[in-house]
């Protein structure tokens, strides 16, 4: 009888454990989340958070993620993944390693960073804290999911295309992803654009090669080698492939490097060149105010 009771209790404990896990909407296990998303035909909502110290993370959780309407509606289309970077909360070494690797892969620079990804873990949108409560957040997620459908349609067409047509389709994918805040992890797509437009007929080969140079300059500058960064900027500015927007960005980078070297005349000249490159852009319209600030900062010294 005792053995029978023990068996029944053990069975009940298993049921309770399974029930508790089924009731949890959030998981820390990225691999398990992808498996579940693939099985249920859902996407991933990945919350990079500092749960016990980040004010905006705490507000996002309280104002949106913990609201019943959000949990009910968003869970229809997403598997929720919490990628936490706490200061006091204990975590296993495996979770710490997983989160660190994902943080590096997704280029996390601040919290909260919320990524939407397909069941394979490929991101298609990035967001964070938003005012307006769960309803507004749900509207935003719905729009992002529409863009994921558009991304998949373009990628499907690109698979059967070649040459200029393929390059243009992949360029649309990259533009869509960048519009949604996804700027990291698309090196393979960029390489495919360059290969598909290897003759430069679509004007995209030069565009992406210039972007790669720009990233290398930023890496050099962030490493502290300002002279090398300036040399690379000057080389980039000679490229015939730069459009007005990219030329403006290159001159802005040059201005920033010269400002750090305390070269005021050079900074002002680079800022003026940046404005001339694309005067009607949002940044172009702001440059006169930046020039005034540079002059004001210098006068205070």
Backbone as CSV, one residue per row, in Angstrom:
resi,resn,N_x,N_y,N_z,CA_x,CA_y,CA_z,C_x,C_y,C_z
1,UNK,0.831,-1.207,0.000,0.000,0.000,0.000,0.863,1.254,0.000
2,UNK,1.936,1.202,0.853,2.841,2.363,0.936,3.515,2.594,-0.407
3,UNK,3.912,1.483,-1.058,4.566,1.626,-2.367,3.602,2.219,-3.386
4,UNK,2.344,1.777,-3.306,1.338,2.284,-4.240,1.112,3.770,-4.034
5,UNK,1.035,4.201,-2.775,0.847,5.607,-2.455,2.044,6.435,-2.924
6,UNK,3.245,5.867,-2.706,4.459,6.581,-3.129,4.452,6.768,-4.642
7,UNK,3.987,5.728,-5.358,3.917,5.834,-6.812,2.921,6.880,-7.258
8,UNK,1.782,6.937,-6.573,0.763,7.933,-6.906,1.276,9.337,-6.644
9,UNK,1.949,9.531,-5.500,2.496,10.845,-5.161,3.542,11.283,-6.182
10,UNK,4.383,10.345,-6.576,5.408,10.679,-7.573,4.765,11.100,-8.884
11,UNK,3.706,10.377,-9.280,2.994,10.707,-10.516,2.367,12.098,-10.439
12,UNK,1.779,12.397,-9.264,1.166,13.706,-9.071,2.201,14.818,-9.123
13,UNK,3.379,14.550,-8.548,4.445,15.557,-8.571,4.885,15.845,-10.001
14,UNK,4.952,14.798,-10.818,5.318,14.983,-12.230,4.280,15.833,-12.932
15,UNK,2.994,15.553,-12.651,1.922,16.327,-13.273,1.994,17.784,-12.887
16,UNK,2.255,18.038,-11.583,2.366,19.413,-11.111,3.522,20.117,-11.779
17,UNK,4.669,19.399,-11.908,5.849,19.990,-12.537,5.568,20.331,-13.988
18,UNK,4.934,19.408,-14.717,4.627,19.656,-16.122,3.656,20.805,-16.257
19,UNK,2.652,20.836,-15.395,1.659,21.907,-15.428,2.302,23.251,-15.172
20,UNK,3.238,23.316,-14.208,3.908,24.579,-13.882,4.722,25.065,-15.061
21,UNK,5.433,24.143,-15.726,6.249,24.542,-16.866,5.368,25.010,-18.010
22,UNK,4.220,24.341,-18.183,3.327,24.724,-19.273,2.752,26.105,-19.055
23,UNK,2.616,26.499,-17.774,2.037,27.804,-17.468,3.018,28.944,-17.586
24,UNK,4.310,28.648,-17.726,5.326,29.686,-17.831,5.433,30.152,-19.280
25,UNK,5.293,31.454,-19.486,5.370,31.986,-20.846,6.810,32.276,-21.260
26,UNK,7.677,32.533,-20.296,9.054,32.917,-20.597,10.007,31.768,-20.336
27,UNK,11.006,31.642,-21.190,12.054,30.661,-21.000,13.410,31.342,-21.105
28,UNK,14.406,30.760,-20.458,15.781,31.260,-20.569,16.574,30.475,-21.606
29,UNK,16.013,29.348,-22.059,16.725,28.414,-22.938,16.448,28.766,-24.397
30,UNK,17.431,29.370,-25.068,17.272,29.821,-26.447,17.034,28.655,-27.405
31,UNK,17.794,27.578,-27.236,17.648,26.419,-28.117,16.262,25.799,-27.974
32,UNK,15.798,25.673,-26.745,14.468,25.100,-26.511,13.385,26.002,-27.092
33,UNK,13.586,27.307,-26.992,12.618,28.262,-27.531,12.507,28.124,-29.046
34,UNK,13.626,27.936,-29.722,13.603,27.758,-31.182,12.866,26.482,-31.567
35,UNK,13.095,25.431,-30.795,12.411,24.167,-31.067,10.903,24.328,-30.904
36,UNK,10.493,24.993,-29.832,9.074,25.218,-29.581,8.459,26.102,-30.668
37,UNK,9.187,27.151,-31.057,8.680,28.063,-32.092,8.497,27.340,-33.421
38,UNK,9.451,26.495,-33.780,9.344,25.738,-35.028,8.169,24.772,-34.986
39,UNK,7.959,24.142,-33.839,6.869,23.168,-33.684,5.506,23.844,-33.793
40,UNK,5.390,25.041,-33.196,4.100,25.739,-33.130,3.931,26.812,-34.193
41,UNK,4.900,26.901,-35.120,4.849,27.907,-36.185,4.757,29.322,-35.613
42,UNK,5.644,29.612,-34.678,5.685,30.927,-34.042,7.046,31.578,-34.265
43,UNK,7.146,32.844,-33.918,8.405,33.573,-33.919,8.924,33.685,-32.485
44,UNK,10.085,34.292,-32.343,10.682,34.496,-31.027,10.627,35.964,-30.643
45,UNK,10.274,36.237,-29.401,10.401,37.568,-28.822,11.496,37.470,-27.766
46,UNK,12.638,38.080,-28.052,13.825,37.950,-27.210,14.063,39.256,-26.452
47,UNK,13.988,39.161,-25.136,14.148,40.335,-24.281,15.512,40.308,-23.597
48,UNK,16.443,41.125,-24.106,17.734,41.308,-23.443,17.518,42.337,-22.340
49,UNK,17.667,41.932,-21.102,17.239,42.761,-19.985,18.215,42.713,-18.815
50,UNK,18.118,43.704,-17.965,18.792,43.700,-16.674,17.689,43.737,-15.628
51,UNK,17.155,42.576,-15.313,15.877,42.485,-14.599,15.880,43.089,-13.204
52,UNK,17.047,43.145,-12.548,17.045,43.620,-11.162,17.759,44.965,-10.975
53,UNK,18.031,45.660,-12.074,18.697,46.957,-11.924,18.308,47.978,-13.002
54,UNK,17.882,47.528,-14.174,17.583,48.431,-15.288,16.163,48.988,-15.162
55,UNK,16.031,50.298,-14.926,14.731,50.923,-14.696,13.787,50.703,-15.873
56,UNK,14.264,50.933,-17.101,13.404,50.817,-18.273,13.022,49.371,-18.534
57,UNK,13.895,48.438,-18.180,13.564,47.018,-18.300,12.430,46.662,-17.343
58,UNK,12.531,47.153,-16.133,11.514,46.879,-15.111,10.184,47.495,-15.523
59,UNK,10.231,48.703,-16.078,8.999,49.362,-16.522,8.364,48.613,-17.696
60,UNK,9.196,48.160,-18.640,8.682,47.420,-19.792,7.989,46.141,-19.333
61,UNK,8.601,45.456,-18.400,8.011,44.215,-17.888,6.689,44.493,-17.186
62,UNK,6.669,45.525,-16.341,5.466,45.845,-15.564,4.350,46.402,-16.441
63,UNK,4.694,47.327,-17.354,3.679,48.032,-18.142,3.182,47.232,-19.341
64,UNK,4.014,46.305,-19.822,3.651,45.573,-21.050,3.646,44.062,-20.832
65,UNK,4.814,43.495,-20.558,4.956,42.047,-20.571,4.105,41.330,-19.524
66,UNK,3.847,41.966,-18.399,3.061,41.320,-17.344,1.564,41.568,-17.483
67,UNK,1.158,42.362,-18.446,-0.257,42.655,-18.638,-0.957,41.475,-19.327
68,UNK,-2.131,41.125,-18.823,-2.852,39.941,-19.323,-3.134,40.030,-20.821
69,UNK,-3.524,41.217,-21.297,-3.854,41.349,-22.717,-2.637,41.080,-23.582
70,UNK,-1.468,41.494,-23.115,-0.247,41.237,-23.882,0.081,39.751,-23.874
71,UNK,0.056,39.146,-22.702,0.395,37.728,-22.591,-0.544,36.877,-23.448
72,UNK,-1.812,37.220,-23.438,-2.793,36.446,-24.187,-2.589,36.582,-25.698
73,UNK,-2.422,37.813,-26.173,-2.346,38.052,-27.610,-0.965,37.743,-28.190
74,UNK,0.081,38.222,-27.536,1.430,38.040,-28.089,1.850,36.575,-28.079
75,UNK,1.392,35.814,-27.089,1.778,34.405,-27.010,1.173,33.573,-28.138
76,UNK,0.214,34.123,-28.874,-0.345,33.421,-30.025,0.666,33.334,-31.167
77,UNK,1.565,34.308,-31.221,2.508,34.385,-32.341,3.972,34.278,-31.934
78,UNK,4.254,34.376,-30.626,5.644,34.407,-30.184,5.910,33.440,-29.036
79,UNK,7.125,32.918,-29.030,7.685,32.250,-27.861,8.571,33.277,-27.181
80,UNK,8.388,33.489,-25.875,9.092,34.544,-25.144,10.405,34.019,-24.560
81,UNK,11.487,34.721,-24.832,12.808,34.328,-24.336,13.403,35.478,-23.528
82,UNK,13.697,35.233,-22.263,14.339,36.248,-21.425,15.835,35.978,-21.368
83,UNK,16.615,36.955,-21.817,18.076,36.870,-21.811,18.567,37.926,-20.824
84,UNK,18.750,37.488,-19.604,18.917,38.397,-18.470,20.393,38.610,-18.122
85,UNK,20.697,39.856,-17.736,22.033,40.224,-17.292,21.897,40.926,-15.936
86,UNK,21.542,40.142,-14.904,21.268,40.720,-13.586,22.550,41.029,-12.805
87,UNK,22.375,41.785,-11.740,23.496,42.102,-10.856,23.449,41.295,-9.556
88,UNK,22.256,40.875,-9.171,22.113,40.127,-7.919,21.541,38.730,-8.137
89,UNK,20.670,38.586,-9.088,20.015,37.301,-9.342,21.037,36.235,-9.762
90,UNK,20.904,35.038,-9.197,21.814,33.953,-9.521,21.406,33.274,-10.827
91,UNK,22.408,32.897,-11.609,22.189,32.183,-12.867,23.191,31.051,-12.989
92,UNK,22.825,30.034,-13.738,23.758,28.942,-13.990,24.847,29.411,-14.937
93,UNK,25.975,28.730,-14.904,27.079,29.084,-15.800,26.670,28.918,-17.266
94,UNK,25.825,27.922,-17.529,25.382,27.674,-18.905,24.555,28.836,-19.431
95,UNK,23.650,29.357,-18.597,22.822,30.491,-19.013,23.678,31.742,-19.179
96,UNK,24.626,31.951,-18.295,25.523,33.108,-18.414,26.291,33.061,-19.730
97,UNK,26.805,31.887,-20.059,27.562,31.740,-21.310,26.664,31.940,-22.517
98,UNK,25.470,31.329,-22.486,24.518,31.487,-23.591,24.185,32.952,-23.812
99,UNK,23.867,33.664,-22.734,23.454,35.063,-22.853,24.592,35.952,-23.340
100,UNK,25.811,35.664,-22.874,26.971,36.440,-23.317,27.203,36.252,-24.817
101,UNK,27.081,35.020,-25.286,27.281,34.737,-26.706,26.210,35.408,-27.562
102,UNK,24.961,35.360,-27.104,23.872,35.981,-27.851,23.987,37.503,-27.834
103,UNK,24.454,38.048,-26.718,24.651,39.495,-26.628,25.675,39.962,-27.653
104,UNK,26.768,39.203,-27.789,27.800,39.550,-28.772,27.264,39.382,-30.194
105,UNK,26.529,38.309,-30.430,25.995,38.031,-31.763,25.015,39.103,-32.216
106,UNK,24.164,39.568,-31.297,23.124,40.530,-31.647,23.575,41.982,-31.456
107,UNK,24.799,42.180,-31.000,25.339,43.533,-30.866,24.629,44.363,-29.815
108,UNK,24.391,43.786,-28.647,23.664,44.489,-27.588,24.544,45.571,-26.978
109,UNK,24.022,46.789,-26.945,24.753,47.918,-26.356,23.999,48.553,-25.201
110,UNK,22.742,48.205,-25.014,21.960,48.771,-23.920,20.720,47.938,-23.671
111,UNK,20.096,48.194,-22.536,18.920,47.426,-22.131,17.751,48.376,-21.850
112,UNK,16.500,47.929,-22.092,16.164,46.652,-22.722,16.340,46.710,-24.231
113,UNK,16.762,45.601,-24.807,16.811,45.439,-26.258,15.947,44.241,-26.599
114,UNK,14.880,44.477,-27.328,13.923,43.427,-27.658,14.047,43.098,-29.142
115,UNK,14.386,41.848,-29.429,14.521,41.393,-30.810,13.387,40.449,-31.162
116,UNK,12.895,40.583,-32.382,11.951,39.624,-32.938,12.708,38.793,-33.965
117,UNK,12.568,37.491,-33.877,13.309,36.596,-34.767,12.400,35.462,-35.220
118,UNK,12.774,34.836,-36.334,12.019,33.669,-36.782,12.422,32.458,-35.943
119,UNK,11.842,31.322,-36.235,12.087,30.133,-35.403,13.516,29.609,-35.511
120,UNK,14.258,30.085,-36.513,15.664,29.702,-36.632,16.579,30.648,-35.860
121,UNK,15.982,31.705,-35.293,16.767,32.664,-34.536,17.304,33.803,-35.364
122,UNK,16.836,33.937,-36.616,17.276,35.026,-37.475,16.423,36.269,-37.184
123,UNK,17.026,37.350,-36.697,16.247,38.526,-36.301,15.715,39.311,-37.495
124,UNK,14.530,39.892,-37.324,13.969,40.733,-38.374,13.512,42.093,-37.858
125,UNK,13.579,42.311,-36.546,13.214,43.625,-36.001,13.800,43.787,-34.605
126,UNK,14.030,45.043,-34.261,14.569,45.363,-32.940,13.787,46.539,-32.358
127,UNK,13.439,46.429,-31.093,12.734,47.510,-30.422,13.184,47.541,-28.959
128,UNK,12.400,48.179,-28.120,12.761,48.278,-26.709,11.573,48.773,-25.911
129,UNK,11.826,49.641,-24.961,10.728,50.210,-24.190,9.934,51.176,-25.058
130,UNK,8.613,51.092,-24.965,7.733,52.024,-25.662,6.636,52.469,-24.702
131,UNK,6.295,53.724,-24.762,5.166,54.203,-23.994,3.868,53.815,-24.701
132,UNK,2.790,53.728,-23.943,1.506,53.423,-24.560,0.892,52.123,-24.116
133,UNK,1.626,51.366,-23.286,1.059,50.149,-22.748,1.030,48.983,-23.712
134,UNK,0.362,47.892,-23.327,0.383,46.655,-24.119,-0.267,46.784,-25.484
135,UNK,-1.331,47.582,-25.577,-2.031,47.702,-26.864,-1.118,48.272,-27.948
136,UNK,-0.417,49.345,-27.603,0.485,49.950,-28.582,1.630,48.997,-28.928
137,UNK,2.115,48.280,-27.921,3.210,47.347,-28.166,2.762,46.226,-29.102
138,UNK,1.549,45.752,-28.902,1.007,44.701,-29.763,0.867,45.182,-31.202
139,UNK,0.462,46.435,-31.378,0.354,47.005,-32.728,1.724,47.027,-33.399
140,UNK,2.737,47.407,-32.634,4.098,47.457,-33.164,4.572,46.064,-33.574
141,UNK,4.303,45.069,-32.741,4.707,43.703,-33.057,4.015,43.200,-34.322
142,UNK,2.756,43.562,-34.481,2.002,43.137,-35.662,2.623,43.712,-36.936
143,UNK,3.025,44.971,-36.896,3.655,45.594,-38.059,4.993,44.936,-38.371
144,UNK,5.750,44.620,-37.333,7.037,43.959,-37.540,6.845,42.578,-38.161
145,UNK,5.815,41.864,-37.744,5.564,40.534,-38.307,5.207,40.619,-39.786
146,UNK,4.518,41.688,-40.172,4.220,41.894,-41.591,5.526,42.061,-42.376
147,UNK,6.477,42.769,-41.784,7.754,42.975,-42.468,8.535,41.677,-42.568
148,UNK,8.330,40.768,-41.598,8.991,39.469,-41.673,8.451,38.668,-42.850
149,UNK,7.150,38.748,-43.075,6.540,38.084,-44.233,7.117,38.664,-45.515
150,UNK,7.257,39.992,-45.559,7.835,40.647,-46.734,9.278,40.208,-46.941
151,UNK,10.034,40.125,-45.839,11.425,39.667,-45.931,11.500,38.274,-46.535
152,UNK,10.649,37.375,-46.042,10.682,35.996,-46.520,10.301,35.903,-47.997
153,UNK,9.352,36.719,-48.425,8.948,36.724,-49.838,10.102,37.188,-50.729
154,UNK,10.794,38.230,-50.297,11.925,38.739,-51.074,13.056,37.721,-51.130
155,UNK,13.325,37.056,-49.999,14.383,36.049,-49.969,14.037,34.866,-50.873
156,UNK,12.766,34.497,-50.890,12.340,33.389,-51.749,12.538,33.743,-53.217
157,UNK,12.212,34.961,-53.598,12.415,35.399,-54.975,13.910,35.450,-55.311
158,UNK,14.723,35.893,-54.362,16.162,36.008,-54.591,16.801,34.645,-54.835
159,UNK,16.239,33.592,-54.225,16.797,32.249,-54.382,16.714,31.757,-55.820
160,UNK,15.712,32.224,-56.551,15.535,31.770,-57.940,16.032,32.805,-58.950
161,UNK,16.565,33.929,-58.437,17.054,34.992,-59.322,18.575,34.929,-59.428
162,UNK,19.111,35.766,-60.282,20.566,35.832,-60.438,20.954,37.227,-60.910
163,UNK,22.244,37.517,-60.845,22.761,38.782,-61.343,22.127,39.992,-60.699
164,UNK,21.873,41.008,-61.519,21.345,42.280,-61.033,20.015,42.108,-60.314
165,UNK,19.151,41.240,-60.855,17.842,41.030,-60.226,18.004,40.508,-58.801
166,UNK,18.896,39.541,-58.602,19.132,38.994,-57.271,19.721,40.053,-56.346
167,UNK,20.667,40.830,-56.856,21.291,41.879,-56.049,20.255,42.885,-55.560
168,UNK,19.342,43.270,-56.433,18.322,44.254,-56.063,17.352,43.696,-55.026
169,UNK,16.991,42.432,-55.162,16.078,41.805,-54.198,16.724,41.727,-52.819
170,UNK,17.991,41.324,-52.767,18.690,41.228,-51.489,18.940,42.615,-50.886
171,UNK,19.141,43.602,-51.734,19.295,44.975,-51.256,18.005,45.435,-50.573
172,UNK,16.854,45.049,-51.126,15.566,45.384,-50.498,15.439,44.708,-49.136
173,UNK,15.917,43.472,-49.044,15.883,42.755,-47.764,16.714,43.501,-46.723
174,UNK,17.923,43.884,-47.118,18.821,44.577,-46.191,18.265,45.940,-45.779
175,UNK,17.672,46.647,-46.722,17.055,47.937,-46.391,15.908,47.750,-45.405
176,UNK,15.119,46.701,-45.603,14.002,46.421,-44.710,14.494,46.093,-43.305
177,UNK,15.531,45.264,-43.223,16.086,44.896,-41.928,16.674,46.108,-41.204
178,UNK,17.389,46.951,-41.954,17.982,48.138,-41.339,16.904,49.110,-40.860
179,UNK,15.817,49.205,-41.618,14.694,50.041,-41.205,14.120,49.543,-39.887
180,UNK,14.158,48.225,-39.674,13.651,47.618,-38.445,14.695,47.538,-37.343
181,UNK,15.855,48.177,-37.569,16.880,48.228,-36.527,17.864,47.085,-36.527
182,UNK,17.843,46.224,-37.554,18.760,45.087,-37.616,19.945,45.453,-38.501
183,UNK,21.074,45.728,-37.880,22.273,46.134,-38.624,23.412,45.130,-38.483
184,UNK,23.334,44.241,-37.498,24.383,43.235,-37.298,23.946,41.880,-37.857
185,UNK,24.931,41.070,-38.198,24.651,39.694,-38.566,24.170,39.470,-39.979
186,UNK,24.309,40.469,-40.848,23.839,40.317,-42.224,24.993,40.285,-43.226
187,UNK,26.176,39.921,-42.762,27.350,39.917,-43.636,27.182,38.980,-44.825
188,UNK,26.533,37.839,-44.607,26.350,36.876,-45.702,25.473,37.469,-46.799
189,UNK,24.401,38.169,-46.410,23.527,38.792,-47.407,24.274,39.870,-48.183
190,UNK,25.082,40.666,-47.478,25.856,41.717,-48.153,26.851,41.112,-49.143
191,UNK,27.477,40.029,-48.724,28.431,39.357,-49.618,27.726,38.827,-50.861
192,UNK,26.501,38.339,-50.686,25.733,37.838,-51.831,25.371,38.975,-52.796
193,UNK,25.081,40.153,-52.258,24.782,41.308,-53.111,26.006,41.658,-53.959
194,UNK,27.163,41.729,-53.309,28.401,42.082,-54.010,28.710,41.063,-55.098
195,UNK,28.517,39.780,-54.793,28.784,38.723,-55.774,27.795,38.791,-56.936
196,UNK,26.510,39.031,-56.616,25.491,39.078,-57.670,25.668,40.286,-58.581
197,UNK,26.211,41.367,-58.024,26.433,42.594,-58.807,27.928,42.802,-59.036
198,UNK,28.634,41.719,-59.323,30.091,41.787,-59.424,30.581,42.712,-60.531
199,UNK,29.735,42.965,-61.518,30.104,43.906,-62.575,29.718,45.340,-62.239
200,UNK,29.021,45.517,-61.117,28.638,46.856,-60.683,27.529,47.493,-61.496
201,UNK,26.798,46.698,-62.273,25.763,47.262,-63.143,24.595,47.853,-62.352
202,UNK,24.327,47.298,-61.175,23.212,47.798,-60.359,23.654,48.893,-59.401
203,UNK,24.948,49.165,-59.345,25.466,50.175,-58.422,25.476,49.728,-56.976
204,UNK,25.270,48.431,-56.742,25.165,47.926,-55.370,26.492,47.366,-54.858
205,UNK,27.317,46.874,-55.748,28.624,46.344,-55.347,29.424,47.434,-54.626
206,UNK,29.489,48.607,-55.238,30.229,49.713,-54.625,29.597,50.181,-53.329
207,UNK,28.275,50.169,-53.287,27.546,50.602,-52.088,27.940,49.763,-50.881
208,UNK,27.941,48.448,-51.041,28.222,47.581,-49.897,29.712,47.469,-49.598
209,UNK,30.530,47.610,-50.611,31.972,47.653,-50.340,32.316,48.912,-49.555
210,UNK,31.663,50.029,-49.887,31.889,51.275,-49.147,31.408,51.151,-47.703
211,UNK,30.278,50.489,-47.512,29.779,50.283,-46.153,30.741,49.443,-45.328
212,UNK,31.345,48.432,-45.978,32.314,47.608,-45.279,33.527,48.432,-44.868
213,UNK,33.980,49.313,-45.766,35.091,50.206,-45.434,34.729,51.100,-44.254
214,UNK,33.490,51.591,-44.261,33.028,52.472,-43.189,33.098,51.746,-41.848
215,UNK,32.662,50.490,-41.815,32.700,49.711,-40.581,34.134,49.484,-40.114
216,UNK,35.028,49.274,-41.059,36.440,49.077,-40.707,37.043,50.349,-40.120
217,UNK,36.614,51.501,-40.647,37.093,52.785,-40.119,36.616,52.973,-38.690
218,UNK,35.355,52.677,-38.444,34.807,52.802,-37.089,35.555,51.889,-36.117
219,UNK,35.861,50.675,-36.573,36.588,49.736,-35.732,37.978,50.271,-35.410
220,UNK,38.628,50.854,-36.419,39.963,51.427,-36.210,39.900,52.597,-35.231
221,UNK,38.900,53.468,-35.415,38.742,54.631,-34.534,38.436,54.202,-33.111
222,UNK,37.558,53.223,-32.953,37.219,52.729,-31.617,38.407,52.077,-30.937
223,UNK,39.353,51.600,-31.765,40.572,51.022,-31.211,41.594,52.068,-30.808
224,UNK,41.299,53.347,-31.097,42.171,54.430,-30.650,43.182,54.917,-31.670
225,UNK,43.235,54.303,-32.848,44.202,54.712,-33.876,43.550,55.760,-34.782
226,UNK,43.523,57.005,-34.313,42.836,58.072,-35.024,43.504,58.427,-36.355
227,UNK,44.826,58.383,-36.394,45.542,58.731,-37.620,45.219,57.751,-38.742
228,UNK,45.212,56.462,-38.414,44.881,55.458,-39.423,43.427,55.598,-39.861
229,UNK,42.562,55.908,-38.904,41.147,56.088,-39.221,40.953,57.262,-40.179
230,UNK,41.674,58.350,-39.930,41.582,59.518,-40.808,42.083,59.196,-42.215
231,UNK,43.176,58.451,-42.294,43.716,58.055,-43.603,42.698,57.219,-44.374
232,UNK,42.025,56.315,-43.659,41.024,55.467,-44.299,39.795,56.269,-44.733
233,UNK,39.423,57.288,-43.934,38.300,58.137,-44.308,38.605,58.891,-45.596
234,UNK,39.820,59.442,-45.684,40.212,60.177,-46.886,40.163,59.265,-48.109
235,UNK,40.583,58.004,-47.938,40.544,57.047,-49.036,39.097,56.741,-49.426
236,UNK,38.241,56.592,-48.419,36.835,56.302,-48.682,36.161,57.440,-49.428
237,UNK,36.494,58.674,-49.063,35.867,59.840,-49.689,36.236,59.975,-51.172
238,UNK,37.290,59.307,-51.605,37.689,59.335,-53.011,36.925,58.306,-53.846
239,UNK,36.157,57.441,-53.162,35.433,56.388,-53.873,34.287,56.973,-54.691
240,UNK,34.181,56.617,-55.959,33.076,57.106,-56.807,31.751,56.436,-56.490
241,UNK,31.796,55.418,-55.642,30.579,54.659,-55.340,29.735,55.292,-54.245
242,UNK,30.264,56.309,-53.562,29.523,56.918,-52.457,28.341,57.726,-52.967
243,UNK,27.168,57.448,-52.409,26.031,58.318,-52.708,26.065,59.508,-51.749
244,UNK,25.126,60.426,-51.883,25.153,61.649,-51.077,25.084,61.352,-49.584
245,UNK,24.216,60.424,-49.206,24.064,60.106,-47.792,25.313,59.499,-47.187
246,UNK,25.938,58.576,-47.937,27.151,57.940,-47.437,28.309,58.926,-47.381
247,UNK,28.376,59.826,-48.354,29.429,60.843,-48.349,29.259,61.755,-47.132
248,UNK,28.012,62.094,-46.838,27.755,62.929,-45.667,28.220,62.225,-44.383
249,UNK,27.901,60.927,-44.287,28.319,60.172,-43.105,29.833,60.111,-42.988
250,UNK,30.509,59.957,-44.121,31.969,59.893,-44.098,32.567,61.219,-43.638
251,UNK,32.013,62.335,-44.120,32.512,63.644,-43.674,32.198,63.876,-42.200
252,UNK,31.052,63.393,-41.728,30.716,63.527,-40.316,31.699,62.738,-39.452
253,UNK,32.066,61.553,-39.925,33.049,60.751,-39.201,34.400,61.459,-39.176
254,UNK,34.763,62.039,-40.321,36.017,62.785,-40.386,35.994,63.963,-39.406
255,UNK,34.862,64.661,-39.339,34.730,65.790,-38.417,34.896,65.333,-36.975
256,UNK,34.312,64.200,-36.657,34.407,63.675,-35.292,35.849,63.319,-34.930
257,UNK,36.546,62.714,-35.880,37.948,62.350,-35.636,38.806,63.596,-35.437
258,UNK,38.578,64.605,-36.264,39.355,65.846,-36.152,39.010,66.603,-34.869
259,UNK,37.754,66.520,-34.464,37.339,67.176,-33.216,38.062,66.541,-32.029
260,UNK,38.205,65.223,-32.058,38.918,64.524,-30.987,40.400,64.888,-30.979
261,UNK,40.907,65.303,-32.135,42.306,65.754,-32.211,42.448,67.234,-31.883
262,UNK,41.317,67.864,-31.538,41.278,69.297,-31.212,41.675,70.165,-32.406
263,UNK,41.353,69.691,-33.607,41.604,70.447,-34.835,40.308,71.159,-35.216
264,UNK,40.108,72.364,-34.661,38.859,73.081,-34.888,38.658,73.465,-36.362
265,UNK,39.652,74.061,-37.036,39.444,74.421,-38.451,39.098,73.208,-39.310
266,UNK,39.799,72.101,-39.083,39.529,70.891,-39.841,38.134,70.351,-39.555
267,UNK,37.715,70.431,-38.283,36.383,69.961,-37.889,35.298,70.763,-38.597
268,UNK,35.440,72.090,-38.576,34.452,72.966,-39.215,34.392,72.702,-40.714
269,UNK,35.568,72.542,-41.342,35.615,72.295,-42.789,34.927,70.976,-43.136
270,UNK,35.152,69.946,-42.319,34.531,68.643,-42.575,33.017,68.714,-42.381
271,UNK,32.580,69.471,-41.377,31.143,69.629,-41.141,30.473,70.363,-42.305
272,UNK,31.116,71.384,-42.822,30.554,72.115,-43.965,30.481,71.221,-45.194
273,UNK,31.518,70.395,-45.379,31.515,69.468,-46.514,30.391,68.435,-46.362
274,UNK,30.150,68.013,-45.117,29.069,67.072,-44.852,27.711,67.683,-45.192
275,UNK,27.544,68.951,-44.859,26.283,69.631,-45.165,26.092,69.771,-46.672
276,UNK,27.142,70.110,-47.365,27.066,70.279,-48.817,26.754,68.958,-49.516
277,UNK,27.197,67.840,-48.929,26.985,66.538,-49.557,25.505,66.179,-49.648
278,UNK,24.730,66.542,-48.626,23.305,66.196,-48.620,22.557,67.204,-47.732
279,UNK,22.421,68.443,-48.196,21.879,69.518,-47.347,20.433,69.324,-46.911
280,UNK,19.654,68.552,-47.640,18.235,68.404,-47.314,17.930,67.200,-46.428
281,UNK,18.944,66.437,-46.070,18.718,65.311,-45.158,18.479,65.842,-43.749
282,UNK,17.937,65.006,-42.886,17.705,65.424,-41.494,19.007,65.852,-40.844
283,UNK,20.056,65.081,-41.091,21.339,65.415,-40.496,21.909,66.688,-41.115
284,UNK,21.746,66.832,-42.439,22.243,68.029,-43.110,21.641,69.294,-42.538
285,UNK,20.369,69.233,-42.177,19.698,70.399,-41.598,20.175,70.706,-40.178
286,UNK,20.738,69.711,-39.508,21.199,69.897,-38.135,22.644,70.377,-38.046
287,UNK,23.377,70.271,-39.149,24.807,70.563,-39.112,25.124,72.015,-38.729
288,UNK,24.381,73.031,-39.206,24.680,74.398,-38.769,24.668,74.551,-37.247
289,UNK,23.719,73.863,-36.585,23.659,73.921,-35.121,24.874,73.232,-34.506
290,UNK,25.351,72.158,-35.172,26.538,71.457,-34.669,27.767,72.360,-34.785
291,UNK,27.857,73.088,-35.898,28.975,74.020,-36.087,28.961,75.093,-35.013
292,UNK,27.777,75.611,-34.699,27.652,76.612,-33.639,28.124,76.052,-32.300
293,UNK,27.771,74.804,-32.040,28.173,74.176,-30.777,29.682,74.000,-30.706
294,UNK,30.291,73.614,-31.837,31.757,73.466,-31.859,32.419,74.806,-31.551
295,UNK,31.905,75.866,-32.148,32.456,77.195,-31.882,32.231,77.605,-30.426
296,UNK,31.049,77.298,-29.888,30.730,77.659,-28.506,31.602,76.893,-27.540
297,UNK,31.797,75.595,-27.800,32.660,74.785,-26.927,34.070,75.318,-26.905
298,UNK,34.540,75.724,-28.081,35.907,76.243,-28.175,36.058,77.566,-27.436
299,UNK,35.022,78.403,-27.465,35.108,79.726,-26.830,35.120,79.624,-25.306
300,UNK,34.651,78.485,-24.760,34.608,78.319,-23.314,35.956,77.909,-22.732
301,UNK,36.838,77.473,-23.618,38.137,76.986,-23.144,39.059,78.130,-22.785
